[in-house]
Amino acid sequence: MFRVSIKGIYKTSEGALLLIQDDKGLWDLPGGGMESGESPQQTLIREMFEEMGLVPSLISEEPSLVFNFINPQGSPALNICYPINLERFDVQRSSECINYGFFTPEQRKNMPCYPNLRVIDQLTGDDLFDGESFGD
């Protein structure tokens, strides 16, 4: 059985991704586990509000990336990533978001992060979601 997580992709024009750091010190995309009966967009709105106190102003109708990987607990997981827009960044920190920032592929190489970020960088390289009309 796969744990399904819906992740938000916010990429700046410089190619930096919005990442959040949890209380374990690991970095990840905003978003999280889908609950029964939720749409991916509802999941992303709920998770980002719980984590950061933010609500995306726009979420793509279609995911840009879908992949599976092994999570830190050794279980299979599925990430479904949707481009998002954010109009504000008045972040309210939580245990799931003690810090946040924007990081380029080069900066992400040596960051302590969840395994899904390494998979994203391997699948997409420096051209992460080029051509999307999301982000700044």
N, CA, C and O atoms as a GROMACS GRO file, in nm:
protein
  544
    1MET      N    1   0.084  -0.118   0.000
    1MET     CA    2   0.000   0.000   0.000
    1MET      C    3   0.089   0.125   0.000
    1MET      O    4   0.188   0.132   0.074
    2PHE      N    5   0.054   0.221  -0.082
    2PHE     CA    6   0.129   0.345  -0.093
    2PHE      C    7   0.064   0.454  -0.009
    2PHE      O    8  -0.058   0.465  -0.003
    3ARG      N    9   0.147   0.534   0.056
    3ARG     CA   10   0.098   0.657   0.116
    3ARG      C   11   0.099   0.761   0.005
    3ARG      O   12   0.201   0.782  -0.060
    4VAL      N   13  -0.014   0.826  -0.017
    4VAL     CA   14  -0.026   0.926  -0.122
    4VAL      C   15  -0.012   1.064  -0.060
    4VAL      O   16  -0.087   1.101   0.031
    5SER      N   17   0.085   1.140  -0.110
    5SER     CA   18   0.106   1.277  -0.065
    5SER      C   19   0.090   1.371  -0.184
    5SER      O   20   0.141   1.345  -0.293
    6ILE      N   21   0.019   1.480  -0.160
    6ILE     CA   22   0.000   1.584  -0.260
    6ILE      C   23   0.096   1.696  -0.224
    6ILE      O   24   0.094   1.747  -0.112
    7LYS      N   25   0.180   1.735  -0.318
    7LYS     CA   26   0.283   1.836  -0.294
    7LYS      C   27   0.262   1.956  -0.385
    7LYS      O   28   0.220   1.943  -0.499
    8GLY      N   29   0.292   2.073  -0.332
    8GLY     CA   30   0.284   2.196  -0.408
    8GLY      C   31   0.420   2.236  -0.462
    8GLY      O   32   0.520   2.233  -0.389
    9ILE      N   33   0.424   2.274  -0.588
    9ILE     CA   34   0.547   2.320  -0.652
    9ILE      C   35   0.534   2.469  -0.677
    9ILE      O   36   0.451   2.513  -0.757
   10TYR      N   37   0.616   2.546  -0.608
   10TYR     CA   38   0.625   2.690  -0.635
   10TYR      C   39   0.769   2.717  -0.672
   10TYR      O   40   0.858   2.705  -0.588
   11LYS      N   41   0.792   2.753  -0.796
   11LYS     CA   42   0.927   2.776  -0.847
   11LYS      C   43   0.941   2.921  -0.889
   11LYS      O   44   0.857   2.974  -0.960
   12THR      N   45   1.049   2.984  -0.843
   12THR     CA   46   1.076   3.122  -0.883
   12THR      C   47   1.133   3.124  -1.026
   12THR      O   48   1.169   3.020  -1.080
   13SER      N   49   1.141   3.242  -1.083
   13SER     CA   50   1.197   3.256  -1.218
   13SER      C   51   1.345   3.217  -1.221
   13SER      O   52   1.398   3.187  -1.328
   14GLU      N   53   1.411   3.218  -1.106
   14GLU     CA   54   1.552   3.176  -1.098
   14GLU      C   55   1.567   3.025  -1.081
   14GLU      O   56   1.678   2.974  -1.073
   15GLY      N   57   1.455   2.953  -1.075
   15GLY     CA   58   1.460   2.808  -1.061
   15GLY      C   59   1.464   2.759  -0.918
   15GLY      O   60   1.489   2.641  -0.894
   16ALA      N   61   1.441   2.848  -0.823
   16ALA     CA   62   1.442   2.808  -0.682
   16ALA      C   63   1.303   2.756  -0.642
   16ALA      O   64   1.201   2.815  -0.678
   17LEU      N   65   1.302   2.647  -0.568
   17LEU     CA   66   1.178   2.588  -0.519
   17LEU      C   67   1.148   2.634  -0.377
   17LEU      O   68   1.240   2.652  -0.297
   18LEU      N   69   1.021   2.654  -0.346
   18LEU     CA   70   0.979   2.678  -0.209
   18LEU      C   71   0.985   2.545  -0.134
   18LEU      O   72   0.922   2.447  -0.174
   19LEU      N   73   1.061   2.544  -0.025
   19LEU     CA   74   1.073   2.426   0.060
   19LEU      C   75   1.046   2.465   0.204
   19LEU      O   76   1.066   2.580   0.244
   20ILE      N   77   0.999   2.367   0.281
   20ILE     CA   78   0.978   2.388   0.423
   20ILE      C   79   1.063   2.288   0.501
   20ILE      O   80   1.090   2.178   0.454
   21GLN      N   81   1.104   2.329   0.620
   21GLN     CA   82   1.186   2.244   0.706
   21GLN      C   83   1.103   2.205   0.827
   21GLN      O   84   1.044   2.291   0.892
   22ASP      N   85   1.099   2.075   0.857
   22ASP     CA   86   1.022   2.030   0.973
   22ASP      C   87   1.108   2.026   1.099
   22ASP      O   88   1.227   2.057   1.094
   23ASP      N   89   1.047   1.988   1.211
   23ASP     CA   90   1.119   1.989   1.338
   23ASP      C   91   1.223   1.878   1.349
   23ASP      O   92   1.296   1.872   1.448
   24LYS      N   93   1.233   1.791   1.248
   24LYS     CA   94   1.340   1.691   1.242
   24LYS      C   95   1.461   1.746   1.167
   24LYS      O   96   1.565   1.681   1.160
   25GLY      N   97   1.446   1.868   1.111
   25GLY     CA   98   1.555   1.931   1.038
   25GLY      C   99   1.557   1.898   0.890
   25GLY      O  100   1.649   1.939   0.820
   26LEU      N  101   1.458   1.824   0.842
   26LEU     CA  102   1.456   1.784   0.702
   26LEU      C  103   1.369   1.878   0.619
   26LEU      O  104   1.269   1.931   0.666
   27TRP      N  105   1.410   1.898   0.493
   27TRP     CA  106   1.341   1.987   0.401
   27TRP      C  107   1.253   1.906   0.306
   27TRP      O  108   1.284   1.792   0.272
   28ASP      N  109   1.143   1.969   0.265
   28ASP     CA  110   1.048   1.902   0.176
   28ASP      C  111   0.964   2.008   0.105
   28ASP      O  112   0.966   2.125   0.142
   29LEU      N  113   0.892   1.966   0.006
   29LEU     CA  114   0.792   2.051  -0.057
   29LEU      C  115   0.675   2.067   0.039
   29LEU      O  116   0.649   1.978   0.119
   30PRO      N  117   0.603   2.178   0.032
   30PRO     CA  118   0.481   2.189   0.113
   30PRO      C  119   0.376   2.091   0.064
   30PRO      O  120   0.370   2.058  -0.054
   31GLY      N  121   0.294   2.045   0.156
   31GLY     CA  122   0.188   1.949   0.123
   31GLY      C  123   0.198   1.828   0.212
   31GLY      O  124   0.283   1.822   0.301
   32GLY      N  125   0.111   1.730   0.187
   32GLY     CA  126   0.113   1.612   0.270
   32GLY      C  127   0.008   1.511   0.230
   32GLY      O  128  -0.043   1.512   0.118
   33GLY      N  129  -0.023   1.423   0.325
   33GLY     CA  130  -0.106   1.307   0.300
   33GLY      C  131  -0.250   1.338   0.264
   33GLY      O  132  -0.316   1.422   0.326
   34MET      N  133  -0.297   1.270   0.162
   34MET     CA  134  -0.435   1.284   0.116
   34MET      C  135  -0.526   1.203   0.206
   34MET      O  136  -0.497   1.088   0.238
   35GLU      N  137  -0.637   1.264   0.248
   35GLU     CA  138  -0.736   1.196   0.331
   35GLU      C  139  -0.850   1.147   0.244
   35GLU      O  140  -0.877   1.202   0.137
   36SER      N  141  -0.918   1.044   0.289
   36SER     CA  142  -1.030   0.986   0.217
   36SER      C  143  -1.134   1.092   0.183
   36SER      O  144  -1.176   1.169   0.269
   37GLY      N  145  -1.177   1.094   0.057
   37GLY     CA  146  -1.280   1.187   0.014
   37GLY      C  147  -1.232   1.322  -0.032
   37GLY      O  148  -1.310   1.402  -0.082
   38GLU      N  149  -1.102   1.349  -0.016
   38GLU     CA  150  -1.047   1.478  -0.058
   38GLU      C  151  -1.002   1.475  -0.203
   38GLU      O  152  -0.958   1.372  -0.254
   39SER      N  153  -1.016   1.588  -0.270
   39SER     CA  154  -0.952   1.605  -0.400
   39SER      C  155  -0.806   1.643  -0.374
   39SER      O  156  -0.773   1.686  -0.263
   40PRO      N  157  -0.719   1.629  -0.474
   40PRO     CA  158  -0.580   1.674  -0.454
   40PRO      C  159  -0.572   1.822  -0.415
   40PRO      O  160  -0.492   1.859  -0.330
   41GLN      N  161  -0.655   1.904  -0.477
   41GLN     CA  162  -0.653   2.047  -0.446
   41GLN      C  163  -0.696   2.073  -0.302
   41GLN      O  164  -0.637   2.157  -0.233
   42GLN      N  165  -0.799   2.001  -0.255
   42GLN     CA  166  -0.843   2.016  -0.116
   42GLN      C  167  -0.733   1.973  -0.020
   42GLN      O  168  -0.711   2.037   0.084
   43THR      N  169  -0.663   1.865  -0.054
   43THR     CA  170  -0.552   1.819   0.030
   43THR      C  171  -0.444   1.925   0.039
   43THR      O  172  -0.395   1.955   0.148
   44LEU      N  173  -0.408   1.982  -0.073
   44LEU     CA  174  -0.302   2.083  -0.074
   44LEU      C  175  -0.341   2.207   0.005
   44LEU      O  176  -0.259   2.262   0.078
   45ILE      N  177  -0.465   2.251  -0.009
   45ILE     CA  178  -0.512   2.367   0.068
   45ILE      C  179  -0.506   2.336   0.217
   45ILE      O  180  -0.456   2.417   0.295
   46ARG      N  181  -0.557   2.220   0.258
   46ARG     CA  182  -0.557   2.184   0.401
   46ARG      C  183  -0.416   2.171   0.455
   46ARG      O  184  -0.384   2.226   0.560
   47GLU      N  185  -0.331   2.099   0.383
   47GLU     CA  186  -0.195   2.074   0.432
   47GLU      C  187  -0.113   2.203   0.439
   47GLU      O  188  -0.041   2.225   0.537
   48MET      N  189  -0.123   2.287   0.338
   48MET     CA  190  -0.044   2.411   0.342
   48MET      C  191  -0.093   2.505   0.451
   48MET      O  192  -0.014   2.577   0.511
   49PHE      N  193  -0.222   2.504   0.477
   49PHE     CA  194  -0.272   2.587   0.587
   49PHE      C  195  -0.225   2.532   0.721
   49PHE      O  196  -0.182   2.609   0.808
   50GLU      N  197  -0.231   2.399   0.739
   50GLU     CA  198  -0.183   2.338   0.864
   50GLU      C  199  -0.034   2.363   0.884
   50GLU      O  200   0.009   2.396   0.995
   51GLU      N  201   0.044   2.349   0.778
   51GLU     CA  202   0.190   2.361   0.789
   51GLU      C  203   0.236   2.505   0.801
   51GLU      O  204   0.321   2.537   0.884
   52MET      N  205   0.179   2.595   0.717
   52MET     CA  206   0.235   2.728   0.700
   52MET      C  207   0.137   2.842   0.722
   52MET      O  208   0.177   2.958   0.724
   53GLY      N  209   0.009   2.810   0.740
   53GLY     CA  210  -0.090   2.915   0.752
   53GLY      C  211  -0.117   2.985   0.621
   53GLY      O  212  -0.171   3.096   0.619
   54LEU      N  213  -0.081   2.921   0.510
   54LEU     CA  214  -0.100   2.979   0.377
   54LEU      C  215  -0.201   2.898   0.297
   54LEU      O  216  -0.215   2.778   0.316
   55VAL      N  217  -0.270   2.966   0.207
   55VAL     CA  218  -0.362   2.901   0.114
   55VAL      C  219  -0.317   2.940  -0.026
   55VAL      O  220  -0.307   3.058  -0.057
   56PRO      N  221  -0.291   2.841  -0.113
   56PRO     CA  222  -0.251   2.875  -0.250
   56PRO      C  223  -0.360   2.956  -0.319
   56PRO      O  224  -0.479   2.929  -0.304
   57SER      N  225  -0.318   3.057  -0.396
   57SER     CA  226  -0.415   3.138  -0.470
   57SER      C  227  -0.457   3.068  -0.598
   57SER      O  228  -0.562   3.099  -0.655
   58LEU      N  229  -0.376   2.972  -0.645
   58LEU     CA  230  -0.408   2.897  -0.764
   58LEU      C  231  -0.337   2.763  -0.756
   58LEU      O  232  -0.219   2.756  -0.720
   59ILE      N  233  -0.408   2.656  -0.789
   59ILE     CA  234  -0.351   2.522  -0.796
   59ILE      C  235  -0.384   2.466  -0.933
   59ILE      O  236  -0.499   2.472  -0.977
   60SER      N  237  -0.285   2.414  -1.001
   60SER     CA  238  -0.307   2.356  -1.132
   60SER      C  239  -0.413   2.247  -1.126
   60SER      O  240  -0.428   2.178  -1.025
   61GLU      N  241  -0.487   2.232  -1.234
   61GLU     CA  242  -0.586   2.124  -1.244
   61GLU      C  243  -0.519   1.988  -1.262
   61GLU      O  244  -0.574   1.885  -1.223
   62GLU      N  245  -0.400   1.989  -1.322
   62GLU     CA  246  -0.328   1.865  -1.353
   62GLU      C  247  -0.193   1.864  -1.282
   62GLU      O  248  -0.128   1.968  -1.271
   63PRO      N  249  -0.150   1.747  -1.236
   63PRO     CA  250  -0.016   1.740  -1.175
   63PRO      C  251   0.092   1.754  -1.281
   63PRO      O  252   0.072   1.721  -1.398
   64SER      N  253   0.207   1.803  -1.238
   64SER     CA  254   0.323   1.813  -1.326
   64SER      C  255   0.417   1.696  -1.311
   64SER      O  256   0.499   1.669  -1.399
   65LEU      N  257   0.404   1.625  -1.200
   65LEU     CA  258   0.495   1.514  -1.174
   65LEU      C  259   0.428   1.416  -1.080
   65LEU      O  260   0.368   1.455  -0.980
   66VAL      N  261   0.439   1.287  -1.113
   66VAL     CA  262   0.387   1.180  -1.028
   66VAL      C  263   0.496   1.073  -1.022
   66VAL      O  264   0.545   1.028  -1.125
   67PHE      N  265   0.533   1.034  -0.901
   67PHE     CA  266   0.639   0.934  -0.887
   67PHE      C  267   0.627   0.863  -0.753
   67PHE      O  268   0.567   0.915  -0.659
   68ASN      N  269   0.685   0.745  -0.745
   68ASN     CA  270   0.690   0.672  -0.619
   68ASN      C  271   0.835   0.664  -0.570
   68ASN      O  272   0.929   0.680  -0.648
   69PHE      N  273   0.849   0.639  -0.441
   69PHE     CA  274   0.980   0.630  -0.378
   69PHE      C  275   0.962   0.558  -0.246
   69PHE      O  276   0.850   0.527  -0.206
   70ILE      N  277   1.070   0.532  -0.178
   70ILE     CA  278   1.066   0.471  -0.044
   70ILE      C  279   1.087   0.582   0.058
   70ILE      O  280   1.186   0.654   0.054
   71ASN      N  281   0.990   0.595   0.150
   71ASN     CA  282   1.000   0.702   0.251
   71ASN      C  283   1.098   0.664   0.361
   71ASN      O  284   1.147   0.551   0.363
   72PRO      N  285   1.128   0.757   0.452
   72PRO     CA  286   1.227   0.728   0.557
   72PRO      C  287   1.191   0.611   0.649
   72PRO      O  288   1.279   0.554   0.713
   73GLN      N  289   1.064   0.574   0.654
   73GLN     CA  290   1.023   0.459   0.735
   73GLN      C  291   1.038   0.327   0.659
   73GLN      O  292   1.008   0.220   0.712
   74GLY      N  293   1.085   0.334   0.533
   74GLY     CA  294   1.105   0.214   0.453
   74GLY      C  295   0.980   0.167   0.379
   74GLY      O  296   0.979   0.057   0.325
   75SER      N  297   0.878   0.249   0.375
   75SER     CA  298   0.753   0.213   0.309
   75SER      C  299   0.740   0.284   0.175
   75SER      O  300   0.794   0.394   0.158
   76PRO      N  301   0.670   0.222   0.080
   76PRO     CA  302   0.650   0.290  -0.048
   76PRO      C  303   0.556   0.410  -0.032
   76PRO      O  304   0.459   0.406   0.043
   77ALA      N  305   0.587   0.516  -0.105
   77ALA     CA  306   0.506   0.638  -0.101
   77ALA      C  307   0.489   0.689  -0.244
   77ALA      O  308   0.571   0.661  -0.332
   78LEU      N  309   0.384   0.763  -0.264
   78LEU     CA  310   0.354   0.822  -0.394
   78LEU      C  311   0.339   0.972  -0.376
   78LEU      O  312   0.262   1.017  -0.292
   79ASN      N  313   0.413   1.049  -0.455
   79ASN     CA  314   0.398   1.196  -0.456
   79ASN      C  315   0.330   1.236  -0.586
   79ASN      O  316   0.366   1.191  -0.694
   80ILE      N  317   0.231   1.323  -0.572
   80ILE     CA  318   0.165   1.384  -0.685
   80ILE      C  319   0.185   1.534  -0.668
   80ILE      O  320   0.136   1.594  -0.572
   81CYS      N  321   0.259   1.595  -0.761
   81CYS     CA  322   0.303   1.734  -0.746
   81CYS      C  323   0.226   1.826  -0.839
   81CYS      O  324   0.218   1.802  -0.960
   82TYR      N  325   0.169   1.932  -0.782
   82TYR     CA  326   0.089   2.030  -0.855
   82TYR      C  327   0.155   2.167  -0.849
   82TYR      O  328   0.190   2.213  -0.740
   83PRO      N  329   0.174   2.232  -0.963
   83PRO     CA  330   0.219   2.371  -0.959
   83PRO      C  331   0.116   2.459  -0.887
   83PRO      O  332  -0.005   2.440  -0.902
   84ILE      N  333   0.165   2.554  -0.810
   84ILE     CA  334   0.079   2.644  -0.734
   84ILE      C  335   0.126   2.788  -0.749
   84ILE      O  336   0.240   2.814  -0.788
   85ASN      N  337   0.038   2.880  -0.717
   85ASN     CA  338   0.072   3.020  -0.700
   85ASN      C  339   0.042   3.060  -0.557
   85ASN      O  340  -0.052   3.009  -0.496
   86LEU      N  341   0.121   3.150  -0.504
   86LEU     CA  342   0.099   3.207  -0.372
   86LEU      C  343   0.105   3.358  -0.386
   86LEU      O  344   0.198   3.411  -0.446
   87GLU      N  345   0.008   3.426  -0.330
   87GLU     CA  346   0.008   3.572  -0.337
   87GLU      C  347   0.072   3.637  -0.216
   87GLU      O  348   0.108   3.754  -0.221
   88ARG      N  349   0.088   3.562  -0.108
   88ARG     CA  350   0.147   3.619   0.012
   88ARG      C  351   0.236   3.515   0.079
   88ARG      O  352   0.221   3.394   0.057
   89PHE      N  353   0.329   3.564   0.161
   89PHE     CA  354   0.421   3.475   0.231
   89PHE      C  355   0.431   3.512   0.379
   89PHE      O  356   0.540   3.513   0.436
   90ASP      N  357   0.317   3.542   0.441
   90ASP     CA  358   0.318   3.566   0.585
   90ASP      C  359   0.300   3.432   0.656
   90ASP      O  360   0.193   3.399   0.707
   91VAL      N  361   0.409   3.356   0.655
   91VAL     CA  362   0.410   3.219   0.704
   91VAL      C  363   0.392   3.215   0.855
   91VAL      O  364   0.454   3.292   0.929
   92GLN      N  365   0.306   3.125   0.899
   92GLN     CA  366   0.290   3.095   1.042
   92GLN      C  367   0.357   2.960   1.066
   92GLN      O  368   0.310   2.857   1.017
   93ARG      N  369   0.464   2.961   1.139
   93ARG     CA  370   0.542   2.839   1.159
   93ARG      C  371   0.466   2.737   1.244
   93ARG      O  372   0.379   2.771   1.325
   94SER      N  373   0.501   2.609   1.222
   94SER     CA  374   0.444   2.497   1.296
   94SER      C  375   0.554   2.391   1.311
   94SER      O  376   0.666   2.413   1.266
   95SER      N  377   0.522   2.278   1.373
   95SER     CA  378   0.622   2.171   1.383
   95SER      C  379   0.656   2.114   1.246
   95SER      O  380   0.764   2.057   1.226
   96GLU      N  381   0.564   2.130   1.151
   96GLU     CA  382   0.588   2.082   1.014
   96GLU      C  383   0.658   2.188   0.929
   96GLU      O  384   0.699   2.161   0.817
   97CYS      N  385   0.669   2.309   0.984
   97CYS     CA  386   0.734   2.418   0.911
   97CYS      C  387   0.800   2.513   1.011
   97CYS      O  388   0.746   2.618   1.044
   98ILE      N  389   0.920   2.472   1.058
   98ILE     CA  390   0.992   2.560   1.150
   98ILE      C  391   1.071   2.665   1.074
   98ILE      O  392   1.113   2.766   1.130
   99ASN      N  393   1.089   2.639   0.943
   99ASN     CA  394   1.161   2.732   0.857
   99ASN      C  395   1.115   2.709   0.714
   99ASN      O  396   1.060   2.603   0.682
  100TYR      N  397   1.137   2.807   0.628
  100TYR     CA  398   1.107   2.791   0.486
  100TYR      C  399   1.205   2.876   0.406
  100TYR      O  400   1.270   2.966   0.459
  101GLY      N  401   1.214   2.845   0.280
  101GLY     CA  402   1.302   2.922   0.193
  101GLY      C  403   1.289   2.876   0.050
  101GLY      O  404   1.216   2.783   0.018
  102PHE      N  405   1.363   2.946  -0.037
  102PHE     CA  406   1.364   2.916  -0.179
  102PHE      C  407   1.505   2.869  -0.216
  102PHE      O  408   1.603   2.939  -0.189
  103PHE      N  409   1.514   2.751  -0.278
  103PHE     CA  410   1.644   2.690  -0.301
  103PHE      C  411   1.657   2.640  -0.444
  103PHE      O  412   1.567   2.575  -0.497
  104THR      N  413   1.770   2.673  -0.507
  104THR     CA  414   1.799   2.629  -0.642
  104THR      C  415   1.841   2.481  -0.640
  104THR      O  416   1.869   2.426  -0.534
  105PRO      N  417   1.845   2.418  -0.758
  105PRO     CA  418   1.893   2.278  -0.762
  105PRO      C  419   2.032   2.263  -0.702
  105PRO      O  420   2.059   2.166  -0.631
  106GLU      N  421   2.121   2.359  -0.728
  106GLU     CA  422   2.257   2.352  -0.673
  106GLU      C  423   2.254   2.360  -0.520
  106GLU      O  424   2.327   2.286  -0.454
  107GLN      N  425   2.173   2.447  -0.464
  107GLN     CA  426   2.163   2.460  -0.319
  107GLN      C  427   2.101   2.335  -0.256
  107GLN      O  428   2.136   2.299  -0.143
  108ARG      N  429   2.011   2.271  -0.326
  108ARG     CA  430   1.943   2.152  -0.271
  108ARG      C  431   2.032   2.030  -0.264
  108ARG      O  432   2.002   1.937  -0.189
  109LYS      N  433   2.141   2.028  -0.338
  109LYS     CA  434   2.226   1.909  -0.346
  109LYS      C  435   2.276   1.862  -0.210
  109LYS      O  436   2.285   1.742  -0.187
  110ASN      N  437   2.310   1.953  -0.121
  110ASN     CA  438   2.370   1.915   0.007
  110ASN      C  439   2.278   1.939   0.126
  110ASN      O  440   2.323   1.936   0.240
  111MET      N  441   2.151   1.963   0.099
  111MET     CA  442   2.056   1.988   0.208
  111MET      C  443   2.005   1.858   0.268
  111MET      O  444   1.986   1.760   0.196
  112PRO      N  445   1.983   1.856   0.400
  112PRO     CA  446   1.916   1.739   0.458
  112PRO      C  447   1.768   1.743   0.417
  112PRO      O  448   1.694   1.833   0.458
  113CYS      N  449   1.726   1.645   0.339
  113CYS     CA  450   1.590   1.650   0.287
  113CYS      C  451   1.528   1.511   0.283
  113CYS      O  452   1.597   1.410   0.298
  114TYR      N  453   1.399   1.509   0.261
  114TYR     CA  454   1.328   1.383   0.243
  114TYR      C  455   1.364   1.324   0.107
  114TYR      O  456   1.399   1.398   0.015
  115PRO      N  457   1.357   1.191   0.094
  115PRO     CA  458   1.402   1.126  -0.030
  115PRO      C  459   1.328   1.172  -0.157
  115PRO      O  460   1.383   1.164  -0.266
  116ASN      N  461   1.205   1.219  -0.143
  116ASN     CA  462   1.132   1.261  -0.262
  116ASN      C  463   1.199   1.378  -0.334
  116ASN      O  464   1.190   1.387  -0.456
  117LEU      N  465   1.266   1.468  -0.260
  117LEU     CA  466   1.335   1.578  -0.326
  117LEU      C  467   1.451   1.529  -0.413
  117LEU      O  468   1.476   1.584  -0.521
  118ARG      N  469   1.520   1.427  -0.368
  118ARG     CA  470   1.628   1.370  -0.450
  118ARG      C  471   1.571   1.308  -0.577
  118ARG      O  472   1.629   1.321  -0.685
  119VAL      N  473   1.457   1.242  -0.565
  119VAL     CA  474   1.392   1.183  -0.683
  119VAL      C  475   1.350   1.293  -0.780
  119VAL      O  476   1.372   1.281  -0.901
  120ILE      N  477   1.290   1.400  -0.728
  120ILE     CA  478   1.249   1.512  -0.814
  120ILE      C  479   1.369   1.568  -0.889
  120ILE      O  480   1.361   1.591  -1.010
  121ASP      N  481   1.479   1.591  -0.819
  121ASP     CA  482   1.597   1.647  -0.885
  121ASP      C  483   1.654   1.550  -0.988
  121ASP      O  484   1.703   1.594  -1.092
  122GLN      N  485   1.649   1.421  -0.963
  122GLN     CA  486   1.697   1.323  -1.061
  122GLN      C  487   1.606   1.319  -1.184
  122GLN      O  488   1.655   1.308  -1.296
  123LEU      N  489   1.476   1.328  -1.162
  123LEU     CA  490   1.381   1.320  -1.274
  123LEU      C  491   1.379   1.446  -1.359
  123LEU      O  492   1.356   1.439  -1.480
  124THR      N  493   1.402   1.560  -1.296
  124THR     CA  494   1.381   1.686  -1.367
  124THR      C  495   1.507   1.767  -1.391
  124THR      O  496   1.509   1.852  -1.480
  125GLY      N  497   1.611   1.743  -1.315
  125GLY     CA  498   1.733   1.821  -1.331
  125GLY      C  499   1.708   1.969  -1.306
  125GLY      O  500   1.627   2.006  -1.222
  126ASP      N  501   1.779   2.053  -1.379
  126ASP     CA  502   1.766   2.198  -1.362
  126ASP      C  503   1.643   2.256  -1.432
  126ASP      O  504   1.612   2.374  -1.415
  127ASP      N  505   1.573   2.176  -1.511
  127ASP     CA  506   1.461   2.225  -1.590
  127ASP      C  507   1.327   2.198  -1.523
  127ASP      O  508   1.227   2.175  -1.591
  128LEU      N  509   1.324   2.200  -1.392
  128LEU     CA  510   1.203   2.166  -1.319
  128LEU      C  511   1.085   2.251  -1.363
  128LEU      O  512   1.081   2.372  -1.339
  129PHE      N  513   0.991   2.187  -1.428
  129PHE     CA  514   0.863   2.248  -1.465
  129PHE      C  515   0.880   2.374  -1.550
  129PHE      O  516   0.798   2.466  -1.540
  130ASP      N  517   0.984   2.380  -1.632
  130ASP     CA  518   0.997   2.495  -1.724
  130ASP      C  519   0.874   2.504  -1.811
  130ASP      O  520   0.817   2.403  -1.852
  131GLY      N  521   0.834   2.626  -1.839
  131GLY     CA  522   0.718   2.647  -1.924
  131GLY      C  523   0.589   2.660  -1.847
  131GLY      O  524   0.488   2.700  -1.904
  132GLU      N  525   0.587   2.627  -1.719
  132GLU     CA  526   0.466   2.641  -1.639
  132GLU      C  527   0.443   2.790  -1.612
  132GLU      O  528   0.538   2.868  -1.600
  133SER      N  529   0.317   2.827  -1.601
  133SER     CA  530   0.285   2.968  -1.576
  133SER      C  531   0.260   2.993  -1.428
  133SER      O  532   0.189   3.086  -1.391
  134PHE      N  533   0.319   2.908  -1.344
  134PHE     CA  534   0.305   2.924  -1.200
  134PHE      C  535   0.435   2.975  -1.143
  134PHE      O  536   0.539   2.967  -1.207
  135GLY      N  537   0.429   3.028  -1.022
  135GLY     CA  538   0.546   3.085  -0.958
  135GLY      C  539   0.556   3.232  -0.990
  135GLY      O  540   0.462   3.290  -1.045
  136ASP      N  541   0.670   3.295  -0.956
  136ASP     CA  542   0.681   3.440  -0.979
  136ASP      C  543   0.737   3.473  -1.115
  136ASP      O  544   0.752   3.591  -1.149
   0.00000   0.00000   0.00000
